[in-house]
Amino acid sequence: MRFGRLRRVVPASRFGRLLFFGAASVALLVLGSWFSVAWLARGQIVAVAEAEPAEVVIVPGARVRSDGRPTLALRQRLDAAAFLYEAGTVDHILVSGDNGEEHYNEPVAMQQYLRGLGLPAEAITLDYAGFDTWDTCLRATEQFGVTDAIVVTQPRFAQRSAALCQRAGIDTTVATTDDYLRRATGRLEADVRERLATVKAFGDLLRTPGAHHGGPFVGLVGSNDADLS
């Protein structure tokens, strides 16, 4: 009886069967990746105000506008990092983002925003090669010597960030900000993209590839006012 029901669900044509089983495989991969990442991230996600003291707060990059101003999503992360620093919860801020194009620089935009909030330059280290979350986490430990950190990000990215940074060797807590998306359609699109990003993250967890750009050990050296030009 059960096999009879399955035959009614599976298309009769060869192309239909291939399409059906292909779609089913993709769905299983997405669900399996999501559940695996969620399991690895369990117990590591808190609200910003509930975060316990750590060595450093890591701010993953997000898009900046053509005039260099951070978007709302990035401002939320930076405001959370500033709160943690001013509250004494962390001693240092590591901003990590994309500087892969000549006229696009997320880390400097983040530095400028934090300096505008009154934070000292020596408390801010810039990572110019945080091209994705895995790169940000791996470079934090390999290039900057981070072993204990709070990562600030939005709730939909929290599980992936926690699992990846933990896998990179960092004792990780993820502190979540507000959701920057107001419209339901925008949230749906972002959630779909995040499910696909989670599949990539699951692959990174299994393969642990090197960062796109490695380099020598730098440490948390802070920045200087010359970086603001």
PyMOL commands that place a pseudoatom at each C-alpha (Angstrom):
pseudoatom trace, name=CA, resn=MET, resi=1, chain=A, elem=C, hetatm=0, pos=[0.000, 0.000, 0.000]
pseudoatom trace, name=CA, resn=ARG, resi=2, chain=A, elem=C, hetatm=0, pos=[2.793, 2.383, 0.902]
pseudoatom trace, name=CA, resn=PHE, resi=3, chain=A, elem=C, hetatm=0, pos=[4.672, 1.611, -2.322]
pseudoatom trace, name=CA, resn=GLY, resi=4, chain=A, elem=C, hetatm=0, pos=[1.468, 2.199, -4.238]
pseudoatom trace, name=CA, resn=ARG, resi=5, chain=A, elem=C, hetatm=0, pos=[1.198, 5.650, -2.734]
pseudoatom trace, name=CA, resn=LEU, resi=6, chain=A, elem=C, hetatm=0, pos=[4.838, 6.358, -3.597]
pseudoatom trace, name=CA, resn=ARG, resi=7, chain=A, elem=C, hetatm=0, pos=[4.245, 5.348, -7.217]
pseudoatom trace, name=CA, resn=ARG, resi=8, chain=A, elem=C, hetatm=0, pos=[1.373, 7.816, -7.396]
pseudoatom trace, name=CA, resn=VAL, resi=9, chain=A, elem=C, hetatm=0, pos=[3.692, 10.594, -6.151]
pseudoatom trace, name=CA, resn=VAL, resi=10, chain=A, elem=C, hetatm=0, pos=[6.717, 9.833, -8.341]
pseudoatom trace, name=CA, resn=PRO, resi=11, chain=A, elem=C, hetatm=0, pos=[6.219, 10.887, -11.990]
pseudoatom trace, name=CA, resn=ALA, resi=12, chain=A, elem=C, hetatm=0, pos=[6.022, 8.120, -14.563]
pseudoatom trace, name=CA, resn=SER, resi=13, chain=A, elem=C, hetatm=0, pos=[8.390, 9.609, -17.161]
pseudoatom trace, name=CA, resn=ARG, resi=14, chain=A, elem=C, hetatm=0, pos=[12.138, 9.274, -16.850]
pseudoatom trace, name=CA, resn=PHE, resi=15, chain=A, elem=C, hetatm=0, pos=[12.632, 13.050, -16.990]
pseudoatom trace, name=CA, resn=GLY, resi=16, chain=A, elem=C, hetatm=0, pos=[9.927, 13.524, -14.374]
pseudoatom trace, name=CA, resn=ARG, resi=17, chain=A, elem=C, hetatm=0, pos=[11.561, 10.974, -12.079]
pseudoatom trace, name=CA, resn=LEU, resi=18, chain=A, elem=C, hetatm=0, pos=[14.956, 12.641, -12.452]
pseudoatom trace, name=CA, resn=LEU, resi=19, chain=A, elem=C, hetatm=0, pos=[13.431, 16.018, -11.689]
pseudoatom trace, name=CA, resn=PHE, resi=20, chain=A, elem=C, hetatm=0, pos=[11.524, 14.642, -8.701]
pseudoatom trace, name=CA, resn=PHE, resi=21, chain=A, elem=C, hetatm=0, pos=[14.495, 12.882, -7.124]
pseudoatom trace, name=CA, resn=GLY, resi=22, chain=A, elem=C, hetatm=0, pos=[16.784, 15.838, -7.903]
pseudoatom trace, name=CA, resn=ALA, resi=23, chain=A, elem=C, hetatm=0, pos=[14.449, 18.225, -6.097]
pseudoatom trace, name=CA, resn=ALA, resi=24, chain=A, elem=C, hetatm=0, pos=[14.108, 15.773, -3.203]
pseudoatom trace, name=CA, resn=SER, resi=25, chain=A, elem=C, hetatm=0, pos=[17.900, 15.497, -2.912]
pseudoatom trace, name=CA, resn=VAL, resi=26, chain=A, elem=C, hetatm=0, pos=[18.318, 19.280, -2.830]
pseudoatom trace, name=CA, resn=ALA, resi=27, chain=A, elem=C, hetatm=0, pos=[15.625, 19.578, -0.177]
pseudoatom trace, name=CA, resn=LEU, resi=28, chain=A, elem=C, hetatm=0, pos=[17.319, 16.908, 1.959]
pseudoatom trace, name=CA, resn=LEU, resi=29, chain=A, elem=C, hetatm=0, pos=[20.686, 18.634, 1.562]
pseudoatom trace, name=CA, resn=VAL, resi=30, chain=A, elem=C, hetatm=0, pos=[19.266, 21.991, 2.635]
pseudoatom trace, name=CA, resn=LEU, resi=31, chain=A, elem=C, hetatm=0, pos=[17.391, 20.517, 5.605]
pseudoatom trace, name=CA, resn=GLY, resi=32, chain=A, elem=C, hetatm=0, pos=[20.308, 18.333, 6.644]
pseudoatom trace, name=CA, resn=SER, resi=33, chain=A, elem=C, hetatm=0, pos=[22.720, 21.262, 6.514]
pseudoatom trace, name=CA, resn=TRP, resi=34, chain=A, elem=C, hetatm=0, pos=[20.378, 23.469, 8.517]
pseudoatom trace, name=CA, resn=PHE, resi=35, chain=A, elem=C, hetatm=0, pos=[19.811, 20.884, 11.251]
pseudoatom trace, name=CA, resn=SER, resi=36, chain=A, elem=C, hetatm=0, pos=[23.533, 20.083, 11.469]
pseudoatom trace, name=CA, resn=VAL, resi=37, chain=A, elem=C, hetatm=0, pos=[24.523, 23.740, 11.807]
pseudoatom trace, name=CA, resn=ALA, resi=38, chain=A, elem=C, hetatm=0, pos=[21.747, 24.344, 14.339]
pseudoatom trace, name=CA, resn=TRP, resi=39, chain=A, elem=C, hetatm=0, pos=[22.957, 21.407, 16.437]
pseudoatom trace, name=CA, resn=LEU, resi=40, chain=A, elem=C, hetatm=0, pos=[26.562, 22.640, 16.390]
pseudoatom trace, name=CA, resn=ALA, resi=41, chain=A, elem=C, hetatm=0, pos=[25.448, 26.163, 17.389]
pseudoatom trace, name=CA, resn=ARG, resi=42, chain=A, elem=C, hetatm=0, pos=[23.290, 25.076, 20.315]
pseudoatom trace, name=CA, resn=GLY, resi=43, chain=A, elem=C, hetatm=0, pos=[23.849, 27.050, 23.521]
pseudoatom trace, name=CA, resn=GLN, resi=44, chain=A, elem=C, hetatm=0, pos=[26.031, 29.684, 21.854]
pseudoatom trace, name=CA, resn=ILE, resi=45, chain=A, elem=C, hetatm=0, pos=[23.456, 32.362, 20.965]
pseudoatom trace, name=CA, resn=VAL, resi=46, chain=A, elem=C, hetatm=0, pos=[22.362, 35.127, 23.333]
pseudoatom trace, name=CA, resn=ALA, resi=47, chain=A, elem=C, hetatm=0, pos=[21.002, 38.666, 23.247]
pseudoatom trace, name=CA, resn=VAL, resi=48, chain=A, elem=C, hetatm=0, pos=[23.621, 41.426, 23.203]
pseudoatom trace, name=CA, resn=ALA, resi=49, chain=A, elem=C, hetatm=0, pos=[22.869, 42.530, 26.767]
pseudoatom trace, name=CA, resn=GLU, resi=50, chain=A, elem=C, hetatm=0, pos=[23.275, 38.940, 28.015]
pseudoatom trace, name=CA, resn=ALA, resi=51, chain=A, elem=C, hetatm=0, pos=[26.738, 38.309, 26.552]
pseudoatom trace, name=CA, resn=GLU, resi=52, chain=A, elem=C, hetatm=0, pos=[29.427, 37.267, 29.033]
pseudoatom trace, name=CA, resn=PRO, resi=53, chain=A, elem=C, hetatm=0, pos=[32.863, 38.942, 28.947]
pseudoatom trace, name=CA, resn=ALA, resi=54, chain=A, elem=C, hetatm=0, pos=[35.193, 37.896, 26.144]
pseudoatom trace, name=CA, resn=GLU, resi=55, chain=A, elem=C, hetatm=0, pos=[38.515, 38.945, 24.690]
pseudoatom trace, name=CA, resn=VAL, resi=56, chain=A, elem=C, hetatm=0, pos=[37.156, 40.540, 21.535]
pseudoatom trace, name=CA, resn=VAL, resi=57, chain=A, elem=C, hetatm=0, pos=[33.979, 41.223, 19.613]
pseudoatom trace, name=CA, resn=ILE, resi=58, chain=A, elem=C, hetatm=0, pos=[34.037, 40.257, 15.934]
pseudoatom trace, name=CA, resn=VAL, resi=59, chain=A, elem=C, hetatm=0, pos=[31.910, 42.309, 13.552]
pseudoatom trace, name=CA, resn=PRO, resi=60, chain=A, elem=C, hetatm=0, pos=[31.321, 40.474, 10.241]
pseudoatom trace, name=CA, resn=GLY, resi=61, chain=A, elem=C, hetatm=0, pos=[30.997, 42.755, 7.259]
pseudoatom trace, name=CA, resn=ALA, resi=62, chain=A, elem=C, hetatm=0, pos=[27.882, 43.631, 5.288]
pseudoatom trace, name=CA, resn=ARG, resi=63, chain=A, elem=C, hetatm=0, pos=[27.215, 45.898, 2.344]
pseudoatom trace, name=CA, resn=VAL, resi=64, chain=A, elem=C, hetatm=0, pos=[28.158, 49.568, 2.515]
pseudoatom trace, name=CA, resn=ARG, resi=65, chain=A, elem=C, hetatm=0, pos=[26.634, 52.296, 0.361]
pseudoatom trace, name=CA, resn=SER, resi=66, chain=A, elem=C, hetatm=0, pos=[28.391, 53.948, -2.564]
pseudoatom trace, name=CA, resn=ASP, resi=67, chain=A, elem=C, hetatm=0, pos=[29.218, 56.929, -0.330]
pseudoatom trace, name=CA, resn=GLY, resi=68, chain=A, elem=C, hetatm=0, pos=[30.910, 54.618, 2.193]
pseudoatom trace, name=CA, resn=ARG, resi=69, chain=A, elem=C, hetatm=0, pos=[28.158, 54.669, 4.815]
pseudoatom trace, name=CA, resn=PRO, resi=70, chain=A, elem=C, hetatm=0, pos=[27.219, 51.333, 6.415]
pseudoatom trace, name=CA, resn=THR, resi=71, chain=A, elem=C, hetatm=0, pos=[23.778, 49.928, 5.643]
pseudoatom trace, name=CA, resn=LEU, resi=72, chain=A, elem=C, hetatm=0, pos=[21.283, 49.398, 8.464]
pseudoatom trace, name=CA, resn=ALA, resi=73, chain=A, elem=C, hetatm=0, pos=[22.290, 45.756, 8.921]
pseudoatom trace, name=CA, resn=LEU, resi=74, chain=A, elem=C, hetatm=0, pos=[25.910, 46.736, 9.409]
pseudoatom trace, name=CA, resn=ARG, resi=75, chain=A, elem=C, hetatm=0, pos=[25.083, 49.692, 11.654]
pseudoatom trace, name=CA, resn=GLN, resi=76, chain=A, elem=C, hetatm=0, pos=[23.149, 47.372, 13.945]
pseudoatom trace, name=CA, resn=ARG, resi=77, chain=A, elem=C, hetatm=0, pos=[26.198, 45.129, 14.303]
pseudoatom trace, name=CA, resn=LEU, resi=78, chain=A, elem=C, hetatm=0, pos=[28.521, 48.065, 14.890]
pseudoatom trace, name=CA, resn=ASP, resi=79, chain=A, elem=C, hetatm=0, pos=[26.198, 49.623, 17.482]
pseudoatom trace, name=CA, resn=ALA, resi=80, chain=A, elem=C, hetatm=0, pos=[26.136, 46.276, 19.301]
pseudoatom trace, name=CA, resn=ALA, resi=81, chain=A, elem=C, hetatm=0, pos=[29.942, 46.062, 19.209]
pseudoatom trace, name=CA, resn=ALA, resi=82, chain=A, elem=C, hetatm=0, pos=[30.247, 49.601, 20.559]
pseudoatom trace, name=CA, resn=PHE, resi=83, chain=A, elem=C, hetatm=0, pos=[27.819, 48.762, 23.365]
pseudoatom trace, name=CA, resn=LEU, resi=84, chain=A, elem=C, hetatm=0, pos=[29.863, 45.697, 24.357]
pseudoatom trace, name=CA, resn=TYR, resi=85, chain=A, elem=C, hetatm=0, pos=[33.104, 47.657, 24.325]
pseudoatom trace, name=CA, resn=GLU, resi=86, chain=A, elem=C, hetatm=0, pos=[31.757, 50.597, 26.318]
pseudoatom trace, name=CA, resn=ALA, resi=87, chain=A, elem=C, hetatm=0, pos=[30.163, 48.216, 28.829]
pseudoatom trace, name=CA, resn=GLY, resi=88, chain=A, elem=C, hetatm=0, pos=[33.539, 46.573, 29.400]
pseudoatom trace, name=CA, resn=THR, resi=89, chain=A, elem=C, hetatm=0, pos=[32.307, 43.220, 28.114]
pseudoatom trace, name=CA, resn=VAL, resi=90, chain=A, elem=C, hetatm=0, pos=[35.123, 43.094, 25.547]
pseudoatom trace, name=CA, resn=ASP, resi=91, chain=A, elem=C, hetatm=0, pos=[38.557, 44.701, 25.341]
pseudoatom trace, name=CA, resn=HIS, resi=92, chain=A, elem=C, hetatm=0, pos=[38.858, 44.964, 21.574]
pseudoatom trace, name=CA, resn=ILE, resi=93, chain=A, elem=C, hetatm=0, pos=[36.858, 45.089, 18.332]
pseudoatom trace, name=CA, resn=LEU, resi=94, chain=A, elem=C, hetatm=0, pos=[37.801, 43.182, 15.168]
pseudoatom trace, name=CA, resn=VAL, resi=95, chain=A, elem=C, hetatm=0, pos=[35.959, 44.412, 12.079]
pseudoatom trace, name=CA, resn=SER, resi=96, chain=A, elem=C, hetatm=0, pos=[36.159, 41.967, 9.198]
pseudoatom trace, name=CA, resn=GLY, resi=97, chain=A, elem=C, hetatm=0, pos=[34.848, 42.580, 5.715]
pseudoatom trace, name=CA, resn=ASP, resi=98, chain=A, elem=C, hetatm=0, pos=[35.311, 42.789, 1.974]
pseudoatom trace, name=CA, resn=ASN, resi=99, chain=A, elem=C, hetatm=0, pos=[37.998, 44.999, 0.460]
pseudoatom trace, name=CA, resn=GLY, resi=100, chain=A, elem=C, hetatm=0, pos=[38.299, 43.017, -2.765]
pseudoatom trace, name=CA, resn=GLU, resi=101, chain=A, elem=C, hetatm=0, pos=[37.655, 45.990, -5.053]
pseudoatom trace, name=CA, resn=GLU, resi=102, chain=A, elem=C, hetatm=0, pos=[39.604, 49.229, -5.303]
pseudoatom trace, name=CA, resn=HIS, resi=103, chain=A, elem=C, hetatm=0, pos=[36.714, 51.530, -4.401]
pseudoatom trace, name=CA, resn=TYR, resi=104, chain=A, elem=C, hetatm=0, pos=[34.873, 49.257, -1.986]
pseudoatom trace, name=CA, resn=ASN, resi=105, chain=A, elem=C, hetatm=0, pos=[36.062, 48.894, 1.587]
pseudoatom trace, name=CA, resn=GLU, resi=106, chain=A, elem=C, hetatm=0, pos=[33.841, 47.491, 4.324]
pseudoatom trace, name=CA, resn=PRO, resi=107, chain=A, elem=C, hetatm=0, pos=[36.461, 47.454, 7.125]
pseudoatom trace, name=CA, resn=VAL, resi=108, chain=A, elem=C, hetatm=0, pos=[37.326, 51.143, 6.750]
pseudoatom trace, name=CA, resn=ALA, resi=109, chain=A, elem=C, hetatm=0, pos=[33.630, 52.048, 6.625]
pseudoatom trace, name=CA, resn=MET, resi=110, chain=A, elem=C, hetatm=0, pos=[33.153, 50.129, 9.866]
pseudoatom trace, name=CA, resn=GLN, resi=111, chain=A, elem=C, hetatm=0, pos=[36.167, 51.769, 11.455]
pseudoatom trace, name=CA, resn=GLN, resi=112, chain=A, elem=C, hetatm=0, pos=[34.938, 55.236, 10.517]
pseudoatom trace, name=CA, resn=TYR, resi=113, chain=A, elem=C, hetatm=0, pos=[31.498, 54.532, 11.971]
pseudoatom trace, name=CA, resn=LEU, resi=114, chain=A, elem=C, hetatm=0, pos=[32.943, 53.287, 15.263]
pseudoatom trace, name=CA, resn=ARG, resi=115, chain=A, elem=C, hetatm=0, pos=[35.309, 56.243, 15.489]
pseudoatom trace, name=CA, resn=GLY, resi=116, chain=A, elem=C, hetatm=0, pos=[32.303, 58.495, 14.909]
pseudoatom trace, name=CA, resn=LEU, resi=117, chain=A, elem=C, hetatm=0, pos=[30.739, 56.906, 17.995]
pseudoatom trace, name=CA, resn=GLY, resi=118, chain=A, elem=C, hetatm=0, pos=[33.787, 57.961, 19.990]
pseudoatom trace, name=CA, resn=LEU, resi=119, chain=A, elem=C, hetatm=0, pos=[35.629, 54.653, 20.189]
pseudoatom trace, name=CA, resn=PRO, resi=120, chain=A, elem=C, hetatm=0, pos=[39.440, 54.875, 20.268]
pseudoatom trace, name=CA, resn=ALA, resi=121, chain=A, elem=C, hetatm=0, pos=[41.416, 53.824, 17.192]
pseudoatom trace, name=CA, resn=GLU, resi=122, chain=A, elem=C, hetatm=0, pos=[43.673, 51.558, 19.229]
pseudoatom trace, name=CA, resn=ALA, resi=123, chain=A, elem=C, hetatm=0, pos=[40.635, 49.427, 20.168]
pseudoatom trace, name=CA, resn=ILE, resi=124, chain=A, elem=C, hetatm=0, pos=[39.770, 48.618, 16.548]
pseudoatom trace, name=CA, resn=THR, resi=125, chain=A, elem=C, hetatm=0, pos=[41.612, 46.112, 14.358]
pseudoatom trace, name=CA, resn=LEU, resi=126, chain=A, elem=C, hetatm=0, pos=[40.747, 45.832, 10.664]
pseudoatom trace, name=CA, resn=ASP, resi=127, chain=A, elem=C, hetatm=0, pos=[40.611, 42.591, 8.682]
pseudoatom trace, name=CA, resn=TYR, resi=128, chain=A, elem=C, hetatm=0, pos=[40.457, 43.459, 4.992]
pseudoatom trace, name=CA, resn=ALA, resi=129, chain=A, elem=C, hetatm=0, pos=[39.891, 39.890, 3.737]
pseudoatom trace, name=CA, resn=GLY, resi=130, chain=A, elem=C, hetatm=0, pos=[36.743, 38.719, 5.513]
pseudoatom trace, name=CA, resn=PHE, resi=131, chain=A, elem=C, hetatm=0, pos=[35.076, 37.726, 2.252]
pseudoatom trace, name=CA, resn=ASP, resi=132, chain=A, elem=C, hetatm=0, pos=[32.651, 35.304, 3.915]
pseudoatom trace, name=CA, resn=THR, resi=133, chain=A, elem=C, hetatm=0, pos=[31.873, 34.090, 7.409]
pseudoatom trace, name=CA, resn=TRP, resi=134, chain=A, elem=C, hetatm=0, pos=[34.325, 31.192, 7.286]
pseudoatom trace, name=CA, resn=ASP, resi=135, chain=A, elem=C, hetatm=0, pos=[37.136, 33.528, 6.193]
pseudoatom trace, name=CA, resn=THR, resi=136, chain=A, elem=C, hetatm=0, pos=[36.252, 35.951, 8.984]
pseudoatom trace, name=CA, resn=CYS, resi=137, chain=A, elem=C, hetatm=0, pos=[36.341, 33.208, 11.620]
pseudoatom trace, name=CA, resn=LEU, resi=138, chain=A, elem=C, hetatm=0, pos=[39.450, 31.443, 10.333]
pseudoatom trace, name=CA, resn=ARG, resi=139, chain=A, elem=C, hetatm=0, pos=[41.450, 34.632, 9.857]
pseudoatom trace, name=CA, resn=ALA, resi=140, chain=A, elem=C, hetatm=0, pos=[40.381, 35.845, 13.316]
pseudoatom trace, name=CA, resn=THR, resi=141, chain=A, elem=C, hetatm=0, pos=[42.252, 32.961, 14.888]
pseudoatom trace, name=CA, resn=GLU, resi=142, chain=A, elem=C, hetatm=0, pos=[45.085, 32.426, 12.382]
pseudoatom trace, name=CA, resn=GLN, resi=143, chain=A, elem=C, hetatm=0, pos=[46.011, 36.042, 11.531]
pseudoatom trace, name=CA, resn=PHE, resi=144, chain=A, elem=C, hetatm=0, pos=[44.801, 37.869, 14.642]
pseudoatom trace, name=CA, resn=GLY, resi=145, chain=A, elem=C, hetatm=0, pos=[45.208, 35.301, 17.420]
pseudoatom trace, name=CA, resn=VAL, resi=146, chain=A, elem=C, hetatm=0, pos=[41.593, 35.370, 18.632]
pseudoatom trace, name=CA, resn=THR, resi=147, chain=A, elem=C, hetatm=0, pos=[40.657, 32.407, 20.839]
pseudoatom trace, name=CA, resn=ASP, resi=148, chain=A, elem=C, hetatm=0, pos=[37.656, 33.782, 22.742]
pseudoatom trace, name=CA, resn=ALA, resi=149, chain=A, elem=C, hetatm=0, pos=[35.107, 36.049, 21.031]
pseudoatom trace, name=CA, resn=ILE, resi=150, chain=A, elem=C, hetatm=0, pos=[31.614, 37.425, 20.776]
pseudoatom trace, name=CA, resn=VAL, resi=151, chain=A, elem=C, hetatm=0, pos=[30.286, 37.647, 17.227]
pseudoatom trace, name=CA, resn=VAL, resi=152, chain=A, elem=C, hetatm=0, pos=[27.564, 40.237, 16.647]
pseudoatom trace, name=CA, resn=THR, resi=153, chain=A, elem=C, hetatm=0, pos=[25.062, 39.588, 13.869]
pseudoatom trace, name=CA, resn=GLN, resi=154, chain=A, elem=C, hetatm=0, pos=[21.341, 39.332, 13.108]
pseudoatom trace, name=CA, resn=PRO, resi=155, chain=A, elem=C, hetatm=0, pos=[19.345, 36.324, 14.380]
pseudoatom trace, name=CA, resn=ARG, resi=156, chain=A, elem=C, hetatm=0, pos=[18.982, 34.659, 10.954]
pseudoatom trace, name=CA, resn=PHE, resi=157, chain=A, elem=C, hetatm=0, pos=[22.789, 34.473, 10.617]
pseudoatom trace, name=CA, resn=ALA, resi=158, chain=A, elem=C, hetatm=0, pos=[23.511, 33.491, 14.215]
pseudoatom trace, name=CA, resn=GLN, resi=159, chain=A, elem=C, hetatm=0, pos=[23.599, 29.695, 13.944]
pseudoatom trace, name=CA, resn=ARG, resi=160, chain=A, elem=C, hetatm=0, pos=[25.880, 29.710, 10.913]
pseudoatom trace, name=CA, resn=SER, resi=161, chain=A, elem=C, hetatm=0, pos=[28.238, 32.229, 12.534]
pseudoatom trace, name=CA, resn=ALA, resi=162, chain=A, elem=C, hetatm=0, pos=[28.391, 30.260, 15.784]
pseudoatom trace, name=CA, resn=ALA, resi=163, chain=A, elem=C, hetatm=0, pos=[29.071, 26.921, 14.103]
pseudoatom trace, name=CA, resn=LEU, resi=164, chain=A, elem=C, hetatm=0, pos=[31.755, 28.274, 11.764]
pseudoatom trace, name=CA, resn=CYS, resi=165, chain=A, elem=C, hetatm=0, pos=[33.683, 30.285, 14.354]
pseudoatom trace, name=CA, resn=GLN, resi=166, chain=A, elem=C, hetatm=0, pos=[33.565, 27.414, 16.818]
pseudoatom trace, name=CA, resn=ARG, resi=167, chain=A, elem=C, hetatm=0, pos=[34.898, 25.089, 14.099]
pseudoatom trace, name=CA, resn=ALA, resi=168, chain=A, elem=C, hetatm=0, pos=[37.676, 27.569, 13.367]
pseudoatom trace, name=CA, resn=GLY, resi=169, chain=A, elem=C, hetatm=0, pos=[38.898, 27.152, 16.947]
pseudoatom trace, name=CA, resn=ILE, resi=170, chain=A, elem=C, hetatm=0, pos=[37.308, 30.130, 18.698]
pseudoatom trace, name=CA, resn=ASP, resi=171, chain=A, elem=C, hetatm=0, pos=[35.372, 29.836, 21.932]
pseudoatom trace, name=CA, resn=THR, resi=172, chain=A, elem=C, hetatm=0, pos=[32.352, 31.591, 20.473]
pseudoatom trace, name=CA, resn=THR, resi=173, chain=A, elem=C, hetatm=0, pos=[29.253, 33.370, 21.681]
pseudoatom trace, name=CA, resn=VAL, resi=174, chain=A, elem=C, hetatm=0, pos=[26.966, 34.993, 19.132]
pseudoatom trace, name=CA, resn=ALA, resi=175, chain=A, elem=C, hetatm=0, pos=[25.121, 38.094, 20.335]
pseudoatom trace, name=CA, resn=THR, resi=176, chain=A, elem=C, hetatm=0, pos=[22.118, 38.904, 18.179]
pseudoatom trace, name=CA, resn=THR, resi=177, chain=A, elem=C, hetatm=0, pos=[20.893, 42.344, 17.136]
pseudoatom trace, name=CA, resn=ASP, resi=178, chain=A, elem=C, hetatm=0, pos=[17.445, 43.354, 15.891]
pseudoatom trace, name=CA, resn=ASP, resi=179, chain=A, elem=C, hetatm=0, pos=[16.186, 42.185, 12.506]
pseudoatom trace, name=CA, resn=TYR, resi=180, chain=A, elem=C, hetatm=0, pos=[16.987, 44.894, 9.963]
pseudoatom trace, name=CA, resn=LEU, resi=181, chain=A, elem=C, hetatm=0, pos=[14.278, 43.714, 7.543]
pseudoatom trace, name=CA, resn=ARG, resi=182, chain=A, elem=C, hetatm=0, pos=[10.788, 45.117, 8.012]
pseudoatom trace, name=CA, resn=ARG, resi=183, chain=A, elem=C, hetatm=0, pos=[8.824, 43.711, 5.073]
pseudoatom trace, name=CA, resn=ALA, resi=184, chain=A, elem=C, hetatm=0, pos=[7.706, 40.083, 5.031]
pseudoatom trace, name=CA, resn=THR, resi=185, chain=A, elem=C, hetatm=0, pos=[8.849, 39.651, 1.428]
pseudoatom trace, name=CA, resn=GLY, resi=186, chain=A, elem=C, hetatm=0, pos=[12.315, 40.879, 2.301]
pseudoatom trace, name=CA, resn=ARG, resi=187, chain=A, elem=C, hetatm=0, pos=[12.536, 38.518, 5.255]
pseudoatom trace, name=CA, resn=LEU, resi=188, chain=A, elem=C, hetatm=0, pos=[11.446, 35.590, 3.092]
pseudoatom trace, name=CA, resn=GLU, resi=189, chain=A, elem=C, hetatm=0, pos=[14.084, 36.325, 0.450]
pseudoatom trace, name=CA, resn=ALA, resi=190, chain=A, elem=C, hetatm=0, pos=[16.765, 36.693, 3.113]
pseudoatom trace, name=CA, resn=ASP, resi=191, chain=A, elem=C, hetatm=0, pos=[15.742, 33.425, 4.754]
pseudoatom trace, name=CA, resn=VAL, resi=192, chain=A, elem=C, hetatm=0, pos=[15.967, 31.576, 1.432]
pseudoatom trace, name=CA, resn=ARG, resi=193, chain=A, elem=C, hetatm=0, pos=[19.448, 32.993, 0.810]
pseudoatom trace, name=CA, resn=GLU, resi=194, chain=A, elem=C, hetatm=0, pos=[20.471, 32.025, 4.319]
pseudoatom trace, name=CA, resn=ARG, resi=195, chain=A, elem=C, hetatm=0, pos=[19.350, 28.407, 3.782]
pseudoatom trace, name=CA, resn=LEU, resi=196, chain=A, elem=C, hetatm=0, pos=[21.590, 28.262, 0.712]
pseudoatom trace, name=CA, resn=ALA, resi=197, chain=A, elem=C, hetatm=0, pos=[24.456, 29.904, 2.608]
pseudoatom trace, name=CA, resn=THR, resi=198, chain=A, elem=C, hetatm=0, pos=[24.021, 27.266, 5.298]
pseudoatom trace, name=CA, resn=VAL, resi=199, chain=A, elem=C, hetatm=0, pos=[24.647, 24.532, 2.719]
pseudoatom trace, name=CA, resn=LYS, resi=200, chain=A, elem=C, hetatm=0, pos=[27.981, 26.206, 1.877]
pseudoatom trace, name=CA, resn=ALA, resi=201, chain=A, elem=C, hetatm=0, pos=[28.731, 26.573, 5.579]
pseudoatom trace, name=CA, resn=PHE, resi=202, chain=A, elem=C, hetatm=0, pos=[28.093, 22.860, 6.103]
pseudoatom trace, name=CA, resn=GLY, resi=203, chain=A, elem=C, hetatm=0, pos=[30.631, 22.153, 3.353]
pseudoatom trace, name=CA, resn=ASP, resi=204, chain=A, elem=C, hetatm=0, pos=[33.137, 24.462, 5.067]
pseudoatom trace, name=CA, resn=LEU, resi=205, chain=A, elem=C, hetatm=0, pos=[32.569, 22.665, 8.356]
pseudoatom trace, name=CA, resn=LEU, resi=206, chain=A, elem=C, hetatm=0, pos=[33.332, 19.333, 6.721]
pseudoatom trace, name=CA, resn=ARG, resi=207, chain=A, elem=C, hetatm=0, pos=[36.272, 20.426, 4.548]
pseudoatom trace, name=CA, resn=THR, resi=208, chain=A, elem=C, hetatm=0, pos=[37.743, 23.250, 6.696]
pseudoatom trace, name=CA, resn=PRO, resi=209, chain=A, elem=C, hetatm=0, pos=[39.344, 24.965, 3.669]
pseudoatom trace, name=CA, resn=GLY, resi=210, chain=A, elem=C, hetatm=0, pos=[41.970, 27.646, 4.021]
pseudoatom trace, name=CA, resn=ALA, resi=211, chain=A, elem=C, hetatm=0, pos=[40.924, 31.276, 3.845]
pseudoatom trace, name=CA, resn=HIS, resi=212, chain=A, elem=C, hetatm=0, pos=[40.835, 32.935, 0.424]
pseudoatom trace, name=CA, resn=HIS, resi=213, chain=A, elem=C, hetatm=0, pos=[43.711, 35.110, 1.630]
pseudoatom trace, name=CA, resn=GLY, resi=214, chain=A, elem=C, hetatm=0, pos=[45.973, 33.933, 4.428]
pseudoatom trace, name=CA, resn=GLY, resi=215, chain=A, elem=C, hetatm=0, pos=[49.104, 35.783, 5.396]
pseudoatom trace, name=CA, resn=PRO, resi=216, chain=A, elem=C, hetatm=0, pos=[51.408, 36.216, 8.379]
pseudoatom trace, name=CA, resn=PHE, resi=217, chain=A, elem=C, hetatm=0, pos=[50.264, 36.542, 11.967]
pseudoatom trace, name=CA, resn=VAL, resi=218, chain=A, elem=C, hetatm=0, pos=[49.287, 40.142, 12.775]
pseudoatom trace, name=CA, resn=GLY, resi=219, chain=A, elem=C, hetatm=0, pos=[47.580, 40.149, 16.165]
pseudoatom trace, name=CA, resn=LEU, resi=220, chain=A, elem=C, hetatm=0, pos=[45.052, 42.630, 17.490]
pseudoatom trace, name=CA, resn=VAL, resi=221, chain=A, elem=C, hetatm=0, pos=[47.133, 45.690, 16.776]
pseudoatom trace, name=CA, resn=GLY, resi=222, chain=A, elem=C, hetatm=0, pos=[44.450, 48.348, 16.611]
pseudoatom trace, name=CA, resn=SER, resi=223, chain=A, elem=C, hetatm=0, pos=[44.237, 50.939, 13.861]
pseudoatom trace, name=CA, resn=ASN, resi=224, chain=A, elem=C, hetatm=0, pos=[45.294, 54.530, 13.477]
pseudoatom trace, name=CA, resn=ASP, resi=225, chain=A, elem=C, hetatm=0, pos=[43.832, 57.764, 12.239]
pseudoatom trace, name=CA, resn=ALA, resi=226, chain=A, elem=C, hetatm=0, pos=[45.677, 57.435, 8.928]
pseudoatom trace, name=CA, resn=ASP, resi=227, chain=A, elem=C, hetatm=0, pos=[43.263, 54.618, 8.049]
pseudoatom trace, name=CA, resn=LEU, resi=228, chain=A, elem=C, hetatm=0, pos=[40.415, 57.117, 8.038]
pseudoatom trace, name=CA, resn=SER, resi=229, chain=A, elem=C, hetatm=0, pos=[41.527, 58.840, 4.843]
for i in range(1, 229): cmd.bond("trace and resi %d" % i, "trace and resi %d" % (i + 1))
show_as sticks, trace
zoom trace
